[in-house]
Amino acid sequence: MGGAGIGVALGVWASMAAAADLRAPVAPPASEGPSYADWSGPYLGIEGSAGASFGNYAFGPSTVGGRAIPAFQSGDSTRRSDTGRTATTAIGGVFGGYNWQTGPYLYGLEADLYGANLKRPVPSNAPGFGYEGIDPPFSVIRGKTDLYGALRARLGYSFESYLVYATFGLAGANARVLATYPDLASGAVATARKDLSFLGFTLGAGVQYAITPNLALGLDYRYVDLGRSGRFDLGAVPGLGPVSTQTAFSSHQMMARLSWSPTSLKLPAEVAEDAPGSRDTGRYSFHGQTTFITQGVPGFRAPYRGENSLVPNQVQSTTTATLFLGVKLTDSTELYYNPEFSQGFGLSRTLGVAGFVNGEAQKAGAPFPKLRSNRYFIRQTFGLGGATEDVPDGVNQVAMTRDVERITVVAGKFALGDFFDGNVYAHDPRVDFMNWSIWGSSAWDFPANLPGFTQGVMVEYNRPDFAIRAAYTQVPKEPSNDVLDPRVFERAGTNIEFEERHVLPGLDQPGKLRIGLFSNVGNTANYRQVVDLAQSGVFDDINDAVSATRRPRRKTGAYINLEQALTPDLGLFARASFSDGRNESLSFTDVDRSVSGGLSLKGTAWERPSDTVGIGGAINGLSPSHRAYFANGGLGLLIGDGRLNYGTERAFETYYALSLTKAVTMSFNYQLVVNPAYNRDRGPANFFGTRLHADF
């Protein structure tokens, strides 16, 4: 994860910020010991992952019947029909080691042994095997590893109850290559197997958090390169002759870990409970988060399947790790940067349900940890006098004092959800509801690239009882595209929101009502036009008509969003949103009408005030022309079964968020989706998930 490089960059940035601060230094609060945990001593643990690891075999150079064929990788095929057979799953194992620590700096040695099921098949349409015309393709060669072992050195840095570390060392694994060569004319099948062993190297990084003096939770990423084998034989292909090849194997692995130390860790002194929350931390802010979600769907009724359909009987995982870095350039000017690693896919590669079931699943998913600069923006605040408020240090917020009445300007790269459609009970899939149609207004087609971010300007005017905000941002070059269109004066998105704040009479509890409007101009197709072209026979495939007729078109809509506290522990939320439904959606999902709502309850009644239980539901619908588009085989941003027996998509979600510590939460999630992708012929589908979230 590049932890060492990030640590160096943070150190340089912090030094520059300190050098730039000419004010008198603020004395740190008194404490009885160091501000970091001492991780010295032995430890043991267990680790595991489900769907958050990825292995890749490279085969070649090879010969078939004495004829040379080019080298290729098991992941070369891009057909979506192959992806269901290339899933990789690390099962997990055990580890142990010893740490030495001097001040906050740590070095140690660790060994681990774990069973795995990392595999990648090579489909028959790979070059050189003589089956290129067969559809659907089948697996010709399968590479598979079973048992891994590693001996790694660790270098780390401790702060508060966290340890951030980098690793390097040796790794080994056993592997086998299985080959199947059918003779399609006679039906005869030739098979071969070759057992191999590899020894290579591993590099990685991780973070762990002490939940007690003896137990710690963590996430550990490692890249494993096992090198290249010698040449070996794999039998003979009927009609082509003997095959020989050599192979190399590498993998990216993300593991959740639980470690136990027989000697109690020395944890830092806790900050006093009555310490002021708005204590000035200086000119910089440093926070981070990591979220690990595993979600599965069992079998459900699915008489047919399209290219964007939900597939039954699968489990997938997603992992994100984010740094929130901020520096105060002047008393009213702040600069923020958020690098983020993400890995994994939602179920069916984040396809098959319009109100998708995992809010952390990006359309830009990757089988290996992928680094993106998701946010970089500058925020300028213009105080208008009057009353002031203290703002504590937090995520993308340097501690400061500011005027309540103010104008704020933000310019750069951000997510529109950072400023619009907020809701204290349902807005963060890392800690509350995960269904896209419950944590957001899903008919709001907010401009964004595949991970959900855009570039532009946001302006907000704030008073004690209301706020008005507006944004002008880039849109994707075309629907579900990762490239933002630079022609901001021709194609862009405009969003306006009014937020009213009140105290509910009789209950004396606060609430907020938000009303938003949006209007986007992007390169899209018109549903009615492409349906007419397909039905008249101008295009054999309606999706070809979409590509041929895209041009700049406008999409408009609105949403209303309510959050209301009923008691100090119980809150209600509700949303309604709609769009015109005439032209393609650009960024979010395939929803033209949506209503959602639910309740959120803190666990004070059962003496768990930091726990939260939530229950919510959503109903999504499509415009008539949008329904006709899917009924004629159209593909949307997330859905497309090839045909459609229309019914509203209905979702139910409940979760329990168990607070393990102030910084670590484990959630258990259940969702039921009726008519997934608006199709009465498929489903209902049940979804079961777990979520581990940590922040600092």
MARZA-676529 format. One record per residue (C-alpha): x, y, z; residue in one letter. Coordinates in steps of 0.25 Angstrom, whole numbers, plus 2048, in hexadecimal, padded with zeros to 3 digits. Example, Ala and Ser with C-alpha at 12.3 -4.5 7.8 and 13.67 -1.06 7.14 Angstrom:
8317EE81FA
8377FC81DS
//
This chain:
800800800M
80C8097FFG
80B80C80EG
81A810810A
81981A804G
80C82080AI
813821818G
81F828812V
81583280AA
80D834816L
81A83781EG
81E841814V
811848813W
80F849822A
81D84F823S
81A859818M
80D85D81FA
81485E82CA
81E867826A
814870820A
80C87282DD
81287F833L
80987F83FR
80D87B84DA
80C86C84EP
800866856V
80585E862A
80084F861P
7F784A86BP
7FD844877A
7FE835877S
80582A880E
80C823875G
80F823866P
80582585CS
807818855Y
806809858A
81280085AD
8107F4852W
81D7ED857S
81D7DE859G
8177D1853P
80A7CF84CY
8017C5845L
7F57C683DG
7EB7C1832I
7E87C8824E
7DF7C6819G
7D87CC80DS
7CC7C9804A
7CD7CE7F6G
7D77D97F9A
7E37D27F3S
7E77D17E5F
7F17C77DEG
7F67C87D0N
7FE7BD7C8Y
8067C17BBA
8097B67B2F
8137B57A7G
81B7B579FP
8147A879BS
81479E78FT
80879678AV
80C78B781G
81A79177FG
81479E77BR
8177AB783A
80B7B2789I
80C7C0790P
80C7C279FA
7FF7C57A5F
7F97C87B3Q
7ED7C17B9S
7E67CE7BAG
7E87D27ACD
7D97CF7A8S
7D07DB7ABT
7C37D47A8R
7BA7D67B4R
7B57C77B2S
7C37C37B6D
7C47CB7C3T
7BA7C27CBG
7C57B77CAR
7D17BF7CDT
7CD7C37DCA
7D87C17E6T
7D67BE7F5T
7E17BD7FFA
7DC7B580BI
7E67B9816G
7EF7B3820G
7F87B782CV
8047C082FF
80D7C383AG
8197CD83CG
8217D5846Y
8227E5846N
82D7EE84CW
8297FC84EQ
832809850T
829815853G
81E815848P
82780D83EY
8257FE83DL
82C7F3836Y
8297E4837G
8297D6830L
81C7CF82CE
8197C1826A
80B7BC821D
8067B081BL
7F87B0814Y
7F07A780BG
7EA7AE7FFA
7E27AC7F2N
7E87B67E9L
7E57B17DBK
7E47B77CDR
7DF7AF7C1P
7E37B27B3V
7D77B27A9P
7D77AB79CS
7D77B8794N
7E57BB799A
7EF7BB78DP
7F57AE788G
7EC7A378DF
7E37A2781G
7D67A4787Y
7D47B3784E
7C77B277EG
7C07AA789I
7B57B2790D
7B47B279CP
7C37AF79FP
7C77A47A9F
7D37A37B1S
7DF79D7AAV
7EA79F7B5I
7E87A27C4R
7F37A67CDG
7F07A47DCK
7F87A67E9T
7F479F7F6D
7FE7A3801L
8067AF804Y
8117B280EG
8197BF810A
8247C5819L
8247D4819R
82B7DF820A
8227EB825R
8257F9827L
81A80282EG
81680E835Y
80D80F841S
80381A844F
7F881A84EE
7F380C84ES
7F780983FY
803803838L
80580682AV
8107FD823Y
8177F9817A
81C7EA814T
8267E380BF
82B7D580BG
82B7C7804L
81E7C0800A
81C7B27FBG
8107AA7F6A
80C79C7F0N
80479D7E3A
7FE7947D8R
7FB7967CAV
7EF78E7C4L
7EC78D7B5A
7E07887AET
7E178679EY
7D3781799P
7D277C78AD
7C5783787L
7C377A77BA
7C476D782S
7C1771790G
7CE76B795A
7D57737A1V
7E47737A4A
7E87787B2T
7F577B7B8A
7FA7807C6R
8087867CAK
80B7887D9D
8157947DBL
81B79B7E7S
81F7AA7E7F
8287B27EFL
8287C17EEG
8277CF7F5F
81B7D77FCT
8197E57FEL
80E7EC806G
8087F5810A
7FE7F581BG
7F77FC827V
7F27F6834Q
7EB7FB840Y
7EC7F784EA
7DD7F4853I
7E27EF861T
7F07EE867P
7F17E0861N
7E97E0854L
7EA7E8847A
7E27E883AL
7E97EC82DG
7EA7EC81EL
7F67E6817D
7F97E8808Y
8047E0801R
8097DF7F3Y
80F7D17F1V
8187CE7E5D
81B7BF7E4L
8247C07D7G
8247B77CBR
8247A87CAS
82D7A07C0G
82779A7B4R
81D78F7B5F
8147867ADD
8057867ADL
80177A7A5G
7FC77B796A
7F1783790V
7E977A787P
7EC77E778G
7F778877CL
802780784G
809781791P
80978D799V
8147937A2S
8157A07A9T
81A7A77B6Q
8137AF7C0T
8147BB7C9A
80B7BE7D5F
8087CB7DDS
7FD7CF7E6S
7F77DB7EDH
7F27D77FBQ
7EA7DF805M
7E87D8812M
7E07DC81FA
7E77D882BR
7E57D583AL
7F27D4843S
7F47D1851W
8007D585AS
8037CD866P
8097D986CT
8007E586ES
8037F0865L
8067FE86BK
7FB807865L
7FC816865P
7F581E870A
7E682186CE
7E383086AV
7DA835875A
7CB834873E
7C9842876D
7D484786CA
7CE852863P
7CA84C856G
7CE85884ES
7DD858853R
7E585F848D
7EE854842T
7F785E83AG
7F786082CR
7F5852827Y
7EB846828S
7EE838826F
7E482D826H
7E181F820G
7D781481EQ
7D7806819T
7CA7FE816T
7C97EF812F
7BC7EA80EI
7B87DB80AT
7AB7D9804Q
7A47CD7FEG
7977C97F7V
7927BB7F7P
78A7B57EBG
77D7BB7E6F
7747BA7DBR
77B7BD7CEA
7757B77C1P
77E7BF7B8Y
78A7C87B9R
78F7D47B2G
79C7DB7B1E
7997E47BDN
7917DA7C5S
7937D77D4L
7997C97D5V
7957BF7E0P
79D7B87EAN
7A97C17ECQ
7B27C87F6V
7BA7D57F4Q
7C27DE7FCS
7C67ED7FBT
7D17F4803T
7D4803804T
7DF80A80BA
7DF81980BT
7E8825810L
7E2832813F
7ED83D813L
7EA84B816G
7F3858818V
7EE86681CK
7F5870813L
7EF87C819T
7E587E824D
7DA87D819S
7E087480ET
7E286580FE
7E885B805L
7E484C806Y
7E983F7FFY
7E3831800N
7EA8267FAP
7E38197FAE
7E680A7F8F
7DA8017F3S
7D97F37F0Q
7CE7E97ECG
7C17E97E5F
7B27E97E9G
7AA7DD7E6L
7AA7DA7D7S
7B47E57D5R
7AB7EF7DBT
79F7EC7D1L
7917E67D2G
78A7EF7DCV
7867FE7D9A
7868017E8G
7947F97EAF
7967F27F7V
7A47F77FAN
7A78057FBG
7B68037FBE
7B67FB7EEA
7BB8047E3Q
7B88037D4K
7C88057D4A
7CA7F87DCG
7D87F17DBA
7DD7E37DEP
7E97E97E5F
7EB7F67EEP
7EA8027E5K
7EE8107E9L
7E681C7E5R
7E782B7E9S
7D882C7ECN
7D883A7F2R
7E18467F1Y
7DA8537F3F
7DC8617F9I
7D1867802R
7D0876805Q
7C787B810T
7C288A810F
7BD88D81EG
7B289781EL
7B389B82DG
7A9898838G
7A988C841A
7B588283FT
7B6873841E
7C1869845D
7C485E83BV
7CC852840P
7D684B838D
7D084082FG
7D0839822V
7D3844818N
7D284F822Q
7DD856829V
7D985B837A
7D586A836M
7CC87583BT
7C387A830R
7B788482FD
7A987D82FV
7A5886823E
7AF884818R
7B188180AI
7B9875806T
7C08727F9V
7C68647F5V
7CD8617E9A
7D48557E4G
7D18467E4K
7C68417EDF
7B98387EEA
7AC8407EDL
7A78377F9G
7B183F802D
7A884B801F
79B8477FCF
79083D800D
79683B80EG
78E834819N
794830826V
78C823827Y
78E81E819A
79A823810H
7A781B813D
7A780D80EP
7B480B817R
7AC80C824V
79D80C821D
794807815F
79B801809M
7908017FFN
79280C7F5W
78380F7F5S
783811804I
790819807W
78D8227FBG
7828287F2S
78481E7E7S
77D8257DCA
7878317DEW
79182E7D3D
79C8367D9F
7A88387D0P
7B482F7D3A
7BF8267CDN
7BE8177D0L
7C28187DFP
7B88237E1G
7C18307E0F
7C183C7D7T
7C884A7D6Q
7C28577D7G
7BD8627E0V
7B48627ECM
7AF86F7F3V
7A786F800E
7A087B808Y
79D877816N
79587C821R
79087682FP
78387182AD
78686F81BF
79086D810A
79086E801I
79B8677F9R
79D8657EAA
7A885E7E1A
7AC85E7D3Y
7B48527CFT
7B98497C4Q
7B283D7BFV
7B78307B9P
7BA8307AAK
7AF8267A8E
7A681D7B2P
7AE8157BCS
7BC81A7B7N
7C881D7C0D
7CC8297B8V
7C68377BBL
7C383F7AFD
7CB84C7AFP
7C18547A7R
7BB85A7B3V
7B48667ACF
7AD85C7A3E
7AB84F7ACR
7AA8507BBA
7A184E7C7G
79A8597CFT
7958557DDN
78E85E7E7I
78985B7F5E
781862800F
78385D80EE
779861819E
77D85F828R
77285E833H
76E858840V
761850840L
756856849P
75284D854G
75E844853L
76984F855D
77184784BQ
77A84C83FP
777849831G
77B84D823K
77484E815L
77C84E808R
7768517FBI
77F84F7EFG
77E8527E0L
78884D7D5F
78A84F7C6S
7958487BEN
7998497B0V
7A183D7ABG
7A383479FN
79782A7A0T
78D823798A
77D825798N
77681979CY
76A81A793R
77381D787Q
77B811789V
76F80878BV
76980D77ED
77680A777L
7777FC77CA
7687F877AQ
7697FE76BS
7757F5768G
77F800766V
7887FA770F
7887EB774D
78D7EE782D
7867FA78AI
7947FC790N
79A7FF783D
78F80A781A
79381078EV
7A181278AS
79D81777DA
794822782T
79B82878ER
79C83778ER
79B842798P
78D84179FR
7888467ACR
78383E7B8K
77C8457C4T
7768417D1G
7748447E0A
77483E7EEY
76F8407FBI
77683B808N
77183B816L
779838823E
771839830Q
77683583EA
76A82F846L
77182D853T
78082F856P
782820852D
77881E847L
778825839G
76F82582DL
77382781FF
76C828811A
77082B803R
76882D7F6A
76F82F7E8S
76B82F7DAF
7728337CCS
76B8357BED
76E8277BAG
77082B7ABR
77F8297A9N
78A8207AEE
78F8227BCS
79E8277BCL
7A48237C9S
79C81C7D5F
7928117D2T
78580D7CAD
77A8147D2V
77081E7CED
76781E7DAR
76B81A7E8S
76581C7F6V
76C817803S
76C818812G
76F81181FG
77381282EL
780813835S
78180F844L
78D81084DK
78F805857G
78D80D864T
781805868A
78A7F8869W
7967FF86FE
79D800861R
79C80F85EP
7A780E853S
7A080384CD
795806841T
78A7FE83BV
78480282EG
7787FE826I
774804818G
76D80280BG
76D8077FDA
7648067F0I
76A80A7E3N
76380C7D5G
76680F7C6L
75F8187BCS
7578117B1P
7628147A6S
76D80F7B0H
7658027B2R
7638007A3A
7728017A2Y
7767F67ABF
76A7ED7A6A
7717EE798N
77F7EA79DG
7857F77A1G
7907F77ABL
7918027B6G
79B8077C0L
7997FB7C9L
78D7F37C3I
7897EB7B7G
7837DD7B7D
7817DD7A8G
7727DD7AAR
7687E37B4L
75B7E07BBN
75A7ED7C2Y
7577EF7D1G
75C7F97DBT
7697F57E1E
7677F57F0R
7727F37FBA
7727F180AF
77F7F3812E
7827F1821T
7907F2828Y
7967F1836Y
7A37F9838A
7AA7F4844L
7B47FD849S
7C17F684EL
7C8802851T
7C781184FK
7CE80F841A
7CA80183DV
7BC7FC839T
7B77EF834M
7AA7EE82DS
7A07E3829F
7977E681DN
78B7E0817Y
7847E480AQ
7787DF802L
7767E47F4V
7697E07EDV
7697E27DDN
7787E47DCP
77B7ED7D0A
76B7EF7CFY
7697E17CAN
75E7D97D0R
7647CD7C9D
7707CD7D2R
7727CD7E1G
76E7D07ECP
77D7D07F1A
7827CF7FFN
7907D6802F
7987D380FF
7A47DC812G
7AE7DF81DT
7B67EC81ER
7C27F0826L
7C57FF827H
7D180682EA
7D481582ED
7DE81E835F
//
